[in-house]
Amino acid sequence: MGWELHTIASFDGHRHTDSSVQYTHLSGRYLADKLARGMEHIHAWRIQALTFPGASSAGVSR
């Protein structure tokens, strides 16, 4: 659902992911958007589980 740490490190020009963790700071807008996308994903999963009982435990992709 998001960027892999190695991708961020490469994008930032860092050789090591530790540098990216230390120096990359995400904006509030980015974090809010990521949270909203995650909540949409959870909501869709819940609707599917309520619409098709047992589907979530039957290996239906989320």
All heavy atoms as TSV, in Angstrom:
chain	resi	resn	atom	element	x	y	z
A	1	MET	N	N	0.795	-1.195	0.000
A	1	MET	CA	C	0.000	0.000	0.000
A	1	MET	C	C	0.838	1.260	0.000
A	1	MET	O	O	0.309	2.347	-0.014
A	1	MET	CB	C	-0.884	0.022	1.219
A	1	MET	CG	C	-2.199	-0.597	0.952
A	1	MET	SD	S	-3.362	-0.046	2.144
A	1	MET	CE	C	-3.699	-1.561	2.904
A	2	GLY	N	N	2.083	1.100	0.090
A	2	GLY	CA	C	2.919	2.283	0.113
A	2	GLY	C	C	4.239	1.999	-0.544
A	2	GLY	O	O	4.404	1.002	-1.227
A	3	TRP	N	N	5.172	2.882	-0.338
A	3	TRP	CA	C	6.505	2.710	-0.905
A	3	TRP	C	C	7.326	1.780	-0.026
A	3	TRP	O	O	7.241	1.822	1.193
A	3	TRP	CB	C	7.209	4.044	-0.974
A	3	TRP	CG	C	6.718	4.969	-2.019
A	3	TRP	CD1	C	5.476	5.004	-2.584
A	3	TRP	CD2	C	7.447	6.021	-2.620
A	3	TRP	NE1	N	5.411	6.017	-3.495
A	3	TRP	CE2	C	6.610	6.657	-3.533
A	3	TRP	CE3	C	8.733	6.500	-2.465
A	3	TRP	CZ2	C	7.018	7.738	-4.301
A	3	TRP	CZ3	C	9.143	7.575	-3.212
A	3	TRP	CH2	C	8.300	8.177	-4.132
A	4	GLU	N	N	8.130	0.971	-0.666
A	4	GLU	CA	C	9.078	0.138	0.060
A	4	GLU	C	C	10.227	1.029	0.530
A	4	GLU	O	O	10.598	1.988	-0.152
A	4	GLU	CB	C	9.622	-0.970	-0.835
A	4	GLU	CG	C	8.580	-1.986	-1.260
A	4	GLU	CD	C	8.117	-2.833	-0.099
A	4	GLU	OE1	O	8.931	-3.119	0.810
A	4	GLU	OE2	O	6.941	-3.206	-0.098
A	5	LEU	N	N	10.796	0.721	1.664
A	5	LEU	CA	C	11.867	1.528	2.227
A	5	LEU	C	C	13.062	1.614	1.274
A	5	LEU	O	O	13.675	2.666	1.126
A	5	LEU	CB	C	12.302	0.982	3.591
A	5	LEU	CG	C	13.343	1.789	4.353
A	5	LEU	CD1	C	12.891	3.241	4.532
A	5	LEU	CD2	C	13.612	1.152	5.695
A	6	HIS	N	N	13.381	0.517	0.592
A	6	HIS	CA	C	14.504	0.535	-0.353
A	6	HIS	C	C	14.223	1.487	-1.522
A	6	HIS	O	O	15.132	2.141	-2.023
A	6	HIS	CB	C	14.808	-0.872	-0.858
A	6	HIS	CG	C	15.438	-1.731	0.185
A	6	HIS	ND1	N	14.700	-2.399	1.128
A	6	HIS	CD2	C	16.733	-2.013	0.454
A	6	HIS	CE1	C	15.506	-3.062	1.930
A	6	HIS	NE2	N	16.755	-2.847	1.544
A	7	THR	N	N	12.967	1.570	-1.943
A	7	THR	CA	C	12.596	2.488	-3.015
A	7	THR	C	C	12.778	3.932	-2.563
A	7	THR	O	O	13.299	4.772	-3.296
A	7	THR	CB	C	11.136	2.251	-3.451
A	7	THR	OG1	O	10.990	0.889	-3.838
A	7	THR	CG2	C	10.736	3.154	-4.589
A	8	ILE	N	N	12.356	4.212	-1.338
A	8	ILE	CA	C	12.524	5.560	-0.786
A	8	ILE	C	C	14.003	5.900	-0.688
A	8	ILE	O	O	14.422	7.005	-1.062
A	8	ILE	CB	C	11.843	5.681	0.592
A	8	ILE	CG1	C	10.330	5.540	0.441
A	8	ILE	CG2	C	12.205	7.002	1.269
A	8	ILE	CD1	C	9.594	5.421	1.751
A	9	ALA	N	N	14.810	4.971	-0.210
A	9	ALA	CA	C	16.251	5.213	-0.080
A	9	ALA	C	C	16.862	5.513	-1.447
A	9	ALA	O	O	17.655	6.449	-1.592
A	9	ALA	CB	C	16.931	4.007	0.559
A	10	SER	N	N	16.481	4.743	-2.444
A	10	SER	CA	C	16.990	4.965	-3.796
A	10	SER	C	C	16.548	6.325	-4.324
A	10	SER	O	O	17.346	7.077	-4.893
A	10	SER	CB	C	16.500	3.846	-4.714
A	10	SER	OG	O	16.926	4.075	-6.026
A	11	PHE	N	N	15.285	6.656	-4.129
A	11	PHE	CA	C	14.739	7.935	-4.573
A	11	PHE	C	C	15.467	9.101	-3.898
A	11	PHE	O	O	15.757	10.121	-4.528
A	11	PHE	CB	C	13.237	7.979	-4.265
A	11	PHE	CG	C	12.565	9.243	-4.696
A	11	PHE	CD1	C	12.241	9.445	-6.029
A	11	PHE	CD2	C	12.253	10.222	-3.772
A	11	PHE	CE1	C	11.612	10.613	-6.431
A	11	PHE	CE2	C	11.630	11.397	-4.169
A	11	PHE	CZ	C	11.309	11.590	-5.507
A	12	ASP	N	N	15.763	8.947	-2.619
A	12	ASP	CA	C	16.444	9.990	-1.856
A	12	ASP	C	C	17.941	10.043	-2.144
A	12	ASP	O	O	18.621	10.972	-1.716
A	12	ASP	CB	C	16.255	9.776	-0.345
A	12	ASP	CG	C	14.855	10.117	0.128
A	12	ASP	OD1	O	14.125	10.796	-0.606
A	12	ASP	OD2	O	14.504	9.716	1.253
A	13	GLY	N	N	18.465	9.032	-2.838
A	13	GLY	CA	C	19.898	8.987	-3.125
A	13	GLY	C	C	20.715	8.430	-1.974
A	13	GLY	O	O	21.917	8.658	-1.893
A	14	HIS	N	N	20.091	7.692	-1.079
A	14	HIS	CA	C	20.790	7.098	0.062
A	14	HIS	C	C	21.217	5.675	-0.281
A	14	HIS	O	O	20.472	4.931	-0.900
A	14	HIS	CB	C	19.887	7.074	1.297
A	14	HIS	CG	C	19.481	8.423	1.760
A	14	HIS	ND1	N	18.256	8.670	2.329
A	14	HIS	CD2	C	20.121	9.622	1.752
A	14	HIS	CE1	C	18.164	9.949	2.653
A	14	HIS	NE2	N	19.278	10.551	2.302
A	15	ARG	N	N	22.397	5.324	0.159
A	15	ARG	CA	C	22.880	3.947	-0.046
A	15	ARG	C	C	22.281	2.998	0.983
A	15	ARG	O	O	22.113	1.823	0.721
A	15	ARG	CB	C	24.393	3.887	0.075
A	15	ARG	CG	C	25.107	4.505	-1.071
A	15	ARG	CD	C	26.580	4.260	-0.947
A	15	ARG	NE	N	27.293	5.342	-1.596
A	15	ARG	CZ	C	28.580	5.464	-1.609
A	15	ARG	NH1	N	29.330	4.578	-0.992
A	15	ARG	NH2	N	29.147	6.465	-2.223
A	16	HIS	N	N	22.014	3.526	2.156
A	16	HIS	CA	C	21.522	2.695	3.255
A	16	HIS	C	C	20.145	3.183	3.697
A	16	HIS	O	O	19.895	4.389	3.763
A	16	HIS	CB	C	22.487	2.740	4.442
A	16	HIS	CG	C	23.875	2.342	4.077
A	16	HIS	ND1	N	24.227	1.036	3.828
A	16	HIS	CD2	C	24.997	3.083	3.888
A	16	HIS	CE1	C	25.499	0.986	3.509
A	16	HIS	NE2	N	26.001	2.218	3.533
A	17	THR	N	N	19.275	2.253	4.029
A	17	THR	CA	C	17.927	2.615	4.463
A	17	THR	C	C	17.943	3.377	5.778
A	17	THR	O	O	17.048	4.171	6.045
A	17	THR	CB	C	17.036	1.369	4.591
A	17	THR	OG1	O	17.655	0.437	5.479
A	17	THR	CG2	C	16.811	0.715	3.236
A	18	ASP	N	N	18.979	3.181	6.601
A	18	ASP	CA	C	19.078	3.913	7.872
A	18	ASP	C	C	19.094	5.421	7.631
A	18	ASP	O	O	18.499	6.187	8.401
A	18	ASP	CB	C	20.337	3.517	8.645
A	18	ASP	CG	C	20.305	2.083	9.137
A	18	ASP	OD1	O	19.201	1.487	9.127
A	18	ASP	OD2	O	21.360	1.565	9.522
A	19	SER	N	N	19.777	5.840	6.576
A	19	SER	CA	C	19.832	7.270	6.252
A	19	SER	C	C	18.451	7.789	5.894
A	19	SER	O	O	18.066	8.891	6.295
A	19	SER	CB	C	20.785	7.520	5.085
A	19	SER	OG	O	22.086	7.116	5.426
A	20	SER	N	N	17.700	7.004	5.137
A	20	SER	CA	C	16.349	7.424	4.747
A	20	SER	C	C	15.448	7.548	5.967
A	20	SER	O	O	14.675	8.490	6.076
A	20	SER	CB	C	15.739	6.441	3.748
A	20	SER	OG	O	16.459	6.491	2.541
A	21	VAL	N	N	15.562	6.597	6.873
A	21	VAL	CA	C	14.742	6.638	8.082
A	21	VAL	C	C	15.076	7.882	8.896
A	21	VAL	O	O	14.191	8.546	9.434
A	21	VAL	CB	C	14.949	5.359	8.930
A	21	VAL	CG1	C	14.304	5.488	10.294
A	21	VAL	CG2	C	14.416	4.150	8.192
A	22	GLN	N	N	16.344	8.237	8.945
A	22	GLN	CA	C	16.776	9.382	9.748
A	22	GLN	C	C	16.397	10.715	9.104
A	22	GLN	O	O	15.992	11.638	9.796
A	22	GLN	CB	C	18.285	9.333	9.948
A	22	GLN	CG	C	18.812	10.457	10.810
A	22	GLN	CD	C	20.306	10.317	11.064
A	22	GLN	OE1	O	20.936	9.368	10.632
A	22	GLN	NE2	N	20.853	11.273	11.783
A	23	TYR	N	N	16.500	10.813	7.775
A	23	TYR	CA	C	16.371	12.111	7.126
A	23	TYR	C	C	15.082	12.346	6.363
A	23	TYR	O	O	14.780	13.476	6.000
A	23	TYR	CB	C	17.544	12.339	6.173
A	23	TYR	CG	C	18.852	12.462	6.901
A	23	TYR	CD1	C	19.812	11.472	6.814
A	23	TYR	CD2	C	19.113	13.570	7.701
A	23	TYR	CE1	C	21.017	11.576	7.492
A	23	TYR	CE2	C	20.306	13.680	8.389
A	23	TYR	CZ	C	21.254	12.687	8.278
A	23	TYR	OH	O	22.433	12.801	8.960
A	24	THR	N	N	14.310	11.320	6.075
A	24	THR	CA	C	13.075	11.509	5.324
A	24	THR	C	C	11.925	11.737	6.291
A	24	THR	O	O	11.656	10.918	7.157
A	24	THR	CB	C	12.772	10.282	4.440
A	24	THR	OG1	O	13.876	10.086	3.558
A	24	THR	CG2	C	11.514	10.485	3.629
A	25	HIS	N	N	11.266	12.859	6.142
A	25	HIS	CA	C	10.147	13.209	7.003
A	25	HIS	C	C	8.913	13.355	6.123
A	25	HIS	O	O	8.897	14.137	5.179
A	25	HIS	CB	C	10.434	14.508	7.763
A	25	HIS	CG	C	11.690	14.424	8.568
A	25	HIS	ND1	N	11.754	13.742	9.758
A	25	HIS	CD2	C	12.929	14.888	8.329
A	25	HIS	CE1	C	12.985	13.810	10.229
A	25	HIS	NE2	N	13.717	14.496	9.392
A	26	LEU	N	N	7.894	12.620	6.446
A	26	LEU	CA	C	6.678	12.625	5.641
A	26	LEU	C	C	5.758	13.752	6.085
A	26	LEU	O	O	5.630	14.031	7.272
A	26	LEU	CB	C	5.971	11.276	5.764
A	26	LEU	CG	C	6.832	10.078	5.357
A	26	LEU	CD1	C	6.081	8.785	5.637
A	26	LEU	CD2	C	7.238	10.166	3.898
A	27	SER	N	N	5.102	14.365	5.126
A	27	SER	CA	C	4.205	15.476	5.442
A	27	SER	C	C	2.919	14.963	6.074
A	27	SER	O	O	2.539	13.802	5.893
A	27	SER	CB	C	3.868	16.247	4.166
A	27	SER	OG	O	3.001	15.483	3.343
A	28	GLY	N	N	2.246	15.841	6.783
A	28	GLY	CA	C	0.962	15.495	7.379
A	28	GLY	C	C	-0.060	15.125	6.317
A	28	GLY	O	O	-0.870	14.221	6.517
A	29	ARG	N	N	-0.020	15.819	5.182
A	29	ARG	CA	C	-0.953	15.517	4.096
A	29	ARG	C	C	-0.720	14.098	3.558
A	29	ARG	O	O	-1.653	13.353	3.333
A	29	ARG	CB	C	-0.802	16.528	2.961
A	29	ARG	CG	C	-1.750	16.233	1.802
A	29	ARG	CD	C	-1.644	17.259	0.722
A	29	ARG	NE	N	-2.232	18.496	1.241
A	29	ARG	CZ	C	-2.112	19.669	0.678
A	29	ARG	NH1	N	-1.420	19.799	-0.425
A	29	ARG	NH2	N	-2.678	20.729	1.210
A	30	TYR	N	N	0.541	13.725	3.375
A	30	TYR	CA	C	0.858	12.376	2.901
A	30	TYR	C	C	0.341	11.332	3.890
A	30	TYR	O	O	-0.285	10.347	3.501
A	30	TYR	CB	C	2.370	12.213	2.713
A	30	TYR	CG	C	2.760	10.783	2.422
A	30	TYR	CD1	C	2.655	10.265	1.145
A	30	TYR	CD2	C	3.183	9.939	3.443
A	30	TYR	CE1	C	2.979	8.946	0.887
A	30	TYR	CE2	C	3.509	8.621	3.200
A	30	TYR	CZ	C	3.405	8.125	1.911
A	30	TYR	OH	O	3.717	6.814	1.665
A	31	LEU	N	N	0.615	11.564	5.177
A	31	LEU	CA	C	0.184	10.598	6.189
A	31	LEU	C	C	-1.341	10.508	6.257
A	31	LEU	O	O	-1.896	9.413	6.402
A	31	LEU	CB	C	0.772	10.969	7.548
A	31	LEU	CG	C	2.297	10.870	7.641
A	31	LEU	CD1	C	2.772	11.416	8.981
A	31	LEU	CD2	C	2.762	9.445	7.436
A	32	ALA	N	N	-2.032	11.647	6.142
A	32	ALA	CA	C	-3.494	11.648	6.158
A	32	ALA	C	C	-4.048	10.902	4.948
A	32	ALA	O	O	-5.003	10.125	5.074
A	32	ALA	CB	C	-4.027	13.075	6.191
A	33	ASP	N	N	-3.447	11.111	3.771
A	33	ASP	CA	C	-3.888	10.401	2.569
A	33	ASP	C	C	-3.673	8.899	2.710
A	33	ASP	O	O	-4.521	8.101	2.332
A	33	ASP	CB	C	-3.149	10.915	1.328
A	33	ASP	CG	C	-3.578	12.307	0.912
A	33	ASP	OD1	O	-4.647	12.776	1.379
A	33	ASP	OD2	O	-2.844	12.928	0.118
A	34	LYS	N	N	-2.521	8.511	3.260
A	34	LYS	CA	C	-2.221	7.092	3.453
A	34	LYS	C	C	-3.215	6.466	4.434
A	34	LYS	O	O	-3.699	5.360	4.208
A	34	LYS	CB	C	-0.799	6.914	3.954
A	34	LYS	CG	C	-0.386	5.477	4.107
A	34	LYS	CD	C	0.979	5.257	3.539
A	34	LYS	CE	C	1.469	3.864	3.782
A	34	LYS	NZ	N	1.140	2.967	2.719
A	35	LEU	N	N	-3.527	7.169	5.500
A	35	LEU	CA	C	-4.514	6.678	6.459
A	35	LEU	C	C	-5.878	6.533	5.797
A	35	LEU	O	O	-6.553	5.512	5.981
A	35	LEU	CB	C	-4.605	7.615	7.662
A	35	LEU	CG	C	-5.686	7.262	8.690
A	35	LEU	CD1	C	-5.417	5.900	9.306
A	35	LEU	CD2	C	-5.775	8.325	9.752
A	36	ALA	N	N	-6.279	7.513	4.998
A	36	ALA	CA	C	-7.578	7.455	4.317
A	36	ALA	C	C	-7.635	6.262	3.367
A	36	ALA	O	O	-8.644	5.548	3.319
A	36	ALA	CB	C	-7.834	8.750	3.562
A	37	ARG	N	N	-6.553	6.018	2.620
A	37	ARG	CA	C	-6.531	4.860	1.710
A	37	ARG	C	C	-6.618	3.554	2.493
A	37	ARG	O	O	-7.301	2.619	2.094
A	37	ARG	CB	C	-5.271	4.886	0.848
A	37	ARG	CG	C	-5.321	5.925	-0.255
A	37	ARG	CD	C	-4.190	5.746	-1.260
A	37	ARG	NE	N	-2.869	5.648	-0.668
A	37	ARG	CZ	C	-2.083	6.684	-0.383
A	37	ARG	NH1	N	-2.498	7.911	-0.628
A	37	ARG	NH2	N	-0.888	6.496	0.139
A	38	GLY	N	N	-5.921	3.501	3.617
A	38	GLY	CA	C	-5.973	2.302	4.450
A	38	GLY	C	C	-7.373	2.073	5.004
A	38	GLY	O	O	-7.862	0.936	5.035
A	39	MET	N	N	-8.028	3.144	5.419
A	39	MET	CA	C	-9.382	3.015	5.947
A	39	MET	C	C	-10.361	2.590	4.857
A	39	MET	O	O	-11.266	1.798	5.111
A	39	MET	CB	C	-9.838	4.327	6.600
A	39	MET	CG	C	-9.050	4.675	7.862
A	39	MET	SD	S	-9.033	3.358	9.116
A	39	MET	CE	C	-10.753	3.297	9.564
A	40	GLU	N	N	-10.173	3.090	3.636
A	40	GLU	CA	C	-11.012	2.661	2.513
A	40	GLU	C	C	-10.838	1.162	2.271
A	40	GLU	O	O	-11.803	0.446	2.027
A	40	GLU	CB	C	-10.655	3.435	1.242
A	40	GLU	CG	C	-11.104	4.874	1.265
A	40	GLU	CD	C	-10.566	5.670	0.083
A	40	GLU	OE1	O	-9.942	5.076	-0.822
A	40	GLU	OE2	O	-10.774	6.896	0.080
A	41	HIS	N	N	-9.599	0.689	2.363
A	41	HIS	CA	C	-9.305	-0.736	2.178
A	41	HIS	C	C	-9.993	-1.566	3.271
A	41	HIS	O	O	-10.628	-2.588	2.986
A	41	HIS	CB	C	-7.790	-0.940	2.216
A	41	HIS	CG	C	-7.359	-2.355	2.077
A	41	HIS	ND1	N	-7.374	-3.025	0.880
A	41	HIS	CD2	C	-6.916	-3.241	2.995
A	41	HIS	CE1	C	-6.951	-4.257	1.072
A	41	HIS	NE2	N	-6.674	-4.415	2.352
A	42	ILE	N	N	-9.902	-1.121	4.514
A	42	ILE	CA	C	-10.534	-1.826	5.629
A	42	ILE	C	C	-12.056	-1.805	5.473
A	42	ILE	O	O	-12.719	-2.825	5.685
A	42	ILE	CB	C	-10.118	-1.202	6.973
A	42	ILE	CG1	C	-8.635	-1.501	7.229
A	42	ILE	CG2	C	-10.994	-1.703	8.122
A	42	ILE	CD1	C	-8.040	-0.722	8.384
A	43	HIS	N	N	-12.603	-0.661	5.084
A	43	HIS	CA	C	-14.053	-0.553	4.891
A	43	HIS	C	C	-14.524	-1.516	3.806
A	43	HIS	O	O	-15.527	-2.220	3.985
A	43	HIS	CB	C	-14.434	0.887	4.537
A	43	HIS	CG	C	-15.902	1.079	4.330
A	43	HIS	ND1	N	-16.817	0.978	5.359
A	43	HIS	CD2	C	-16.620	1.341	3.211
A	43	HIS	CE1	C	-18.038	1.176	4.876
A	43	HIS	NE2	N	-17.935	1.400	3.579
A	44	ALA	N	N	-13.811	-1.578	2.687
A	44	ALA	CA	C	-14.181	-2.487	1.596
A	44	ALA	C	C	-14.121	-3.939	2.072
A	44	ALA	O	O	-15.000	-4.751	1.749
A	44	ALA	CB	C	-13.263	-2.279	0.396
A	45	TRP	N	N	-13.102	-4.276	2.856
A	45	TRP	CA	C	-12.977	-5.629	3.383
A	45	TRP	C	C	-14.148	-5.953	4.311
A	45	TRP	O	O	-14.716	-7.044	4.248
A	45	TRP	CB	C	-11.645	-5.758	4.123
A	45	TRP	CG	C	-11.488	-7.086	4.800
A	45	TRP	CD1	C	-11.128	-8.267	4.216
A	45	TRP	CD2	C	-11.707	-7.376	6.177
A	45	TRP	NE1	N	-11.097	-9.261	5.160
A	45	TRP	CE2	C	-11.454	-8.745	6.376
A	45	TRP	CE3	C	-12.090	-6.597	7.263
A	45	TRP	CZ2	C	-11.575	-9.339	7.624
A	45	TRP	CZ3	C	-12.202	-7.202	8.498
A	45	TRP	CH2	C	-11.942	-8.562	8.667
A	46	ARG	N	N	-14.532	-4.992	5.166
A	46	ARG	CA	C	-15.650	-5.212	6.088
A	46	ARG	C	C	-16.964	-5.390	5.332
A	46	ARG	O	O	-17.773	-6.244	5.675
A	46	ARG	CB	C	-15.763	-4.052	7.078
A	46	ARG	CG	C	-14.608	-4.036	8.083
A	46	ARG	CD	C	-14.721	-2.902	9.045
A	46	ARG	NE	N	-15.859	-3.137	9.926
A	46	ARG	CZ	C	-16.484	-2.202	10.614
A	46	ARG	NH1	N	-16.086	-0.951	10.520
A	46	ARG	NH2	N	-17.493	-2.493	11.393
A	47	ILE	N	N	-17.189	-4.574	4.302
A	47	ILE	CA	C	-18.400	-4.703	3.499
A	47	ILE	C	C	-18.445	-6.079	2.835
A	47	ILE	O	O	-19.486	-6.741	2.828
A	47	ILE	CB	C	-18.477	-3.585	2.429
A	47	ILE	CG1	C	-18.658	-2.226	3.096
A	47	ILE	CG2	C	-19.578	-3.856	1.411
A	47	ILE	CD1	C	-19.946	-2.069	3.888
A	48	GLN	N	N	-17.309	-6.518	2.310
A	48	GLN	CA	C	-17.252	-7.839	1.683
A	48	GLN	C	C	-17.558	-8.931	2.715
A	48	GLN	O	O	-18.311	-9.869	2.433
A	48	GLN	CB	C	-15.882	-8.080	1.072
A	48	GLN	CG	C	-15.772	-9.427	0.382
A	48	GLN	CD	C	-14.402	-9.670	-0.197
A	48	GLN	OE1	O	-13.432	-9.001	0.163
A	48	GLN	NE2	N	-14.309	-10.614	-1.104
A	49	ALA	N	N	-17.005	-8.791	3.915
A	49	ALA	CA	C	-17.235	-9.787	4.959
A	49	ALA	C	C	-18.696	-9.807	5.390
A	49	ALA	O	O	-19.249	-10.881	5.680
A	49	ALA	CB	C	-16.334	-9.505	6.159
A	50	LEU	N	N	-19.345	-8.649	5.423
A	50	LEU	CA	C	-20.753	-8.587	5.811
A	50	LEU	C	C	-21.675	-9.071	4.687
A	50	LEU	O	O	-22.713	-9.661	4.944
A	50	LEU	CB	C	-21.135	-7.157	6.203
A	50	LEU	CG	C	-20.501	-6.641	7.490
A	50	LEU	CD1	C	-20.757	-5.149	7.645
A	50	LEU	CD2	C	-21.020	-7.406	8.690
A	51	THR	N	N	-21.264	-8.822	3.450
A	51	THR	CA	C	-22.076	-9.208	2.303
A	51	THR	C	C	-21.971	-10.706	2.014
A	51	THR	O	O	-22.950	-11.344	1.654
A	51	THR	CB	C	-21.645	-8.413	1.055
A	51	THR	OG1	O	-21.697	-7.021	1.368
A	51	THR	CG2	C	-22.550	-8.687	-0.119
A	52	PHE	N	N	-20.760	-11.232	2.171
A	52	PHE	CA	C	-20.503	-12.629	1.900
A	52	PHE	C	C	-19.893	-13.283	3.139
A	52	PHE	O	O	-18.680	-13.467	3.212
A	52	PHE	CB	C	-19.547	-12.795	0.707
A	52	PHE	CG	C	-20.021	-12.141	-0.548
A	52	PHE	CD1	C	-19.471	-10.947	-0.975
A	52	PHE	CD2	C	-21.032	-12.714	-1.304
A	52	PHE	CE1	C	-19.905	-10.329	-2.134
A	52	PHE	CE2	C	-21.473	-12.112	-2.477
A	52	PHE	CZ	C	-20.914	-10.920	-2.884
A	53	PRO	N	N	-20.726	-13.624	4.135
A	53	PRO	CA	C	-20.199	-14.210	5.377
A	53	PRO	C	C	-19.331	-15.429	5.080
A	53	PRO	O	O	-19.652	-16.254	4.248
A	53	PRO	CB	C	-21.455	-14.615	6.145
A	53	PRO	CG	C	-22.529	-13.729	5.614
A	53	PRO	CD	C	-22.177	-13.516	4.155
A	54	GLY	N	N	-18.199	-15.511	5.752
A	54	GLY	CA	C	-17.279	-16.617	5.570
A	54	GLY	C	C	-16.276	-16.402	4.463
A	54	GLY	O	O	-15.305	-17.114	4.342
A	55	ALA	N	N	-16.491	-15.396	3.606
A	55	ALA	CA	C	-15.565	-15.147	2.491
A	55	ALA	C	C	-14.206	-14.714	2.977
A	55	ALA	O	O	-13.190	-15.091	2.405
A	55	ALA	CB	C	-16.153	-14.105	1.540
A	56	SER	N	N	-14.164	-13.940	4.062
A	56	SER	CA	C	-12.856	-13.438	4.537
A	56	SER	C	C	-11.990	-14.558	5.066
A	56	SER	O	O	-10.777	-14.495	4.983
A	56	SER	CB	C	-13.061	-12.370	5.611
A	56	SER	OG	O	-13.728	-12.925	6.725
A	57	SER	N	N	-12.577	-15.628	5.583
A	57	SER	CA	C	-11.782	-16.748	6.083
A	57	SER	C	C	-11.539	-17.800	5.022
A	57	SER	O	O	-10.805	-18.733	5.224
A	57	SER	CB	C	-12.473	-17.392	7.295
A	57	SER	OG	O	-13.731	-17.909	6.907
A	58	ALA	N	N	-12.156	-17.627	3.849
A	58	ALA	CA	C	-12.009	-18.612	2.772
A	58	ALA	C	C	-10.871	-18.251	1.821
A	58	ALA	O	O	-10.764	-18.815	0.756
A	58	ALA	CB	C	-13.318	-18.733	1.998
A	59	GLY	N	N	-10.063	-17.260	2.186
A	59	GLY	CA	C	-8.924	-16.917	1.359
A	59	GLY	C	C	-9.267	-15.943	0.249
A	59	GLY	O	O	-8.512	-15.810	-0.707
A	60	VAL	N	N	-10.362	-15.242	0.351
A	60	VAL	CA	C	-10.721	-14.241	-0.647
A	60	VAL	C	C	-9.742	-13.094	-0.503
A	60	VAL	O	O	-9.467	-12.631	0.601
A	60	VAL	CB	C	-12.174	-13.756	-0.443
A	60	VAL	CG1	C	-12.483	-12.602	-1.387
A	60	VAL	CG2	C	-13.134	-14.898	-0.643
A	61	SER	N	N	-9.180	-12.626	-1.627
A	61	SER	CA	C	-8.183	-11.560	-1.558
A	61	SER	C	C	-8.809	-10.285	-1.047
A	61	SER	O	O	-9.966	-9.989	-1.322
A	61	SER	CB	C	-7.539	-11.330	-2.920
A	61	SER	OG	O	-8.497	-10.817	-3.806
A	62	ARG	N	N	-8.009	-9.545	-0.295
A	62	ARG	CA	C	-8.496	-8.304	0.304
A	62	ARG	C	C	-7.961	-7.126	-0.422
A	62	ARG	O	O	-6.989	-6.885	-0.822
A	62	ARG	CB	C	-8.090	-8.248	1.765
A	62	ARG	CG	C	-8.704	-9.374	2.516
A	62	ARG	CD	C	-8.289	-9.311	3.959
A	62	ARG	NE	N	-8.766	-10.514	4.572
A	62	ARG	CZ	C	-8.137	-11.176	5.480
A	62	ARG	NH1	N	-7.002	-10.769	5.944
A	62	ARG	NH2	N	-8.618	-12.264	5.995
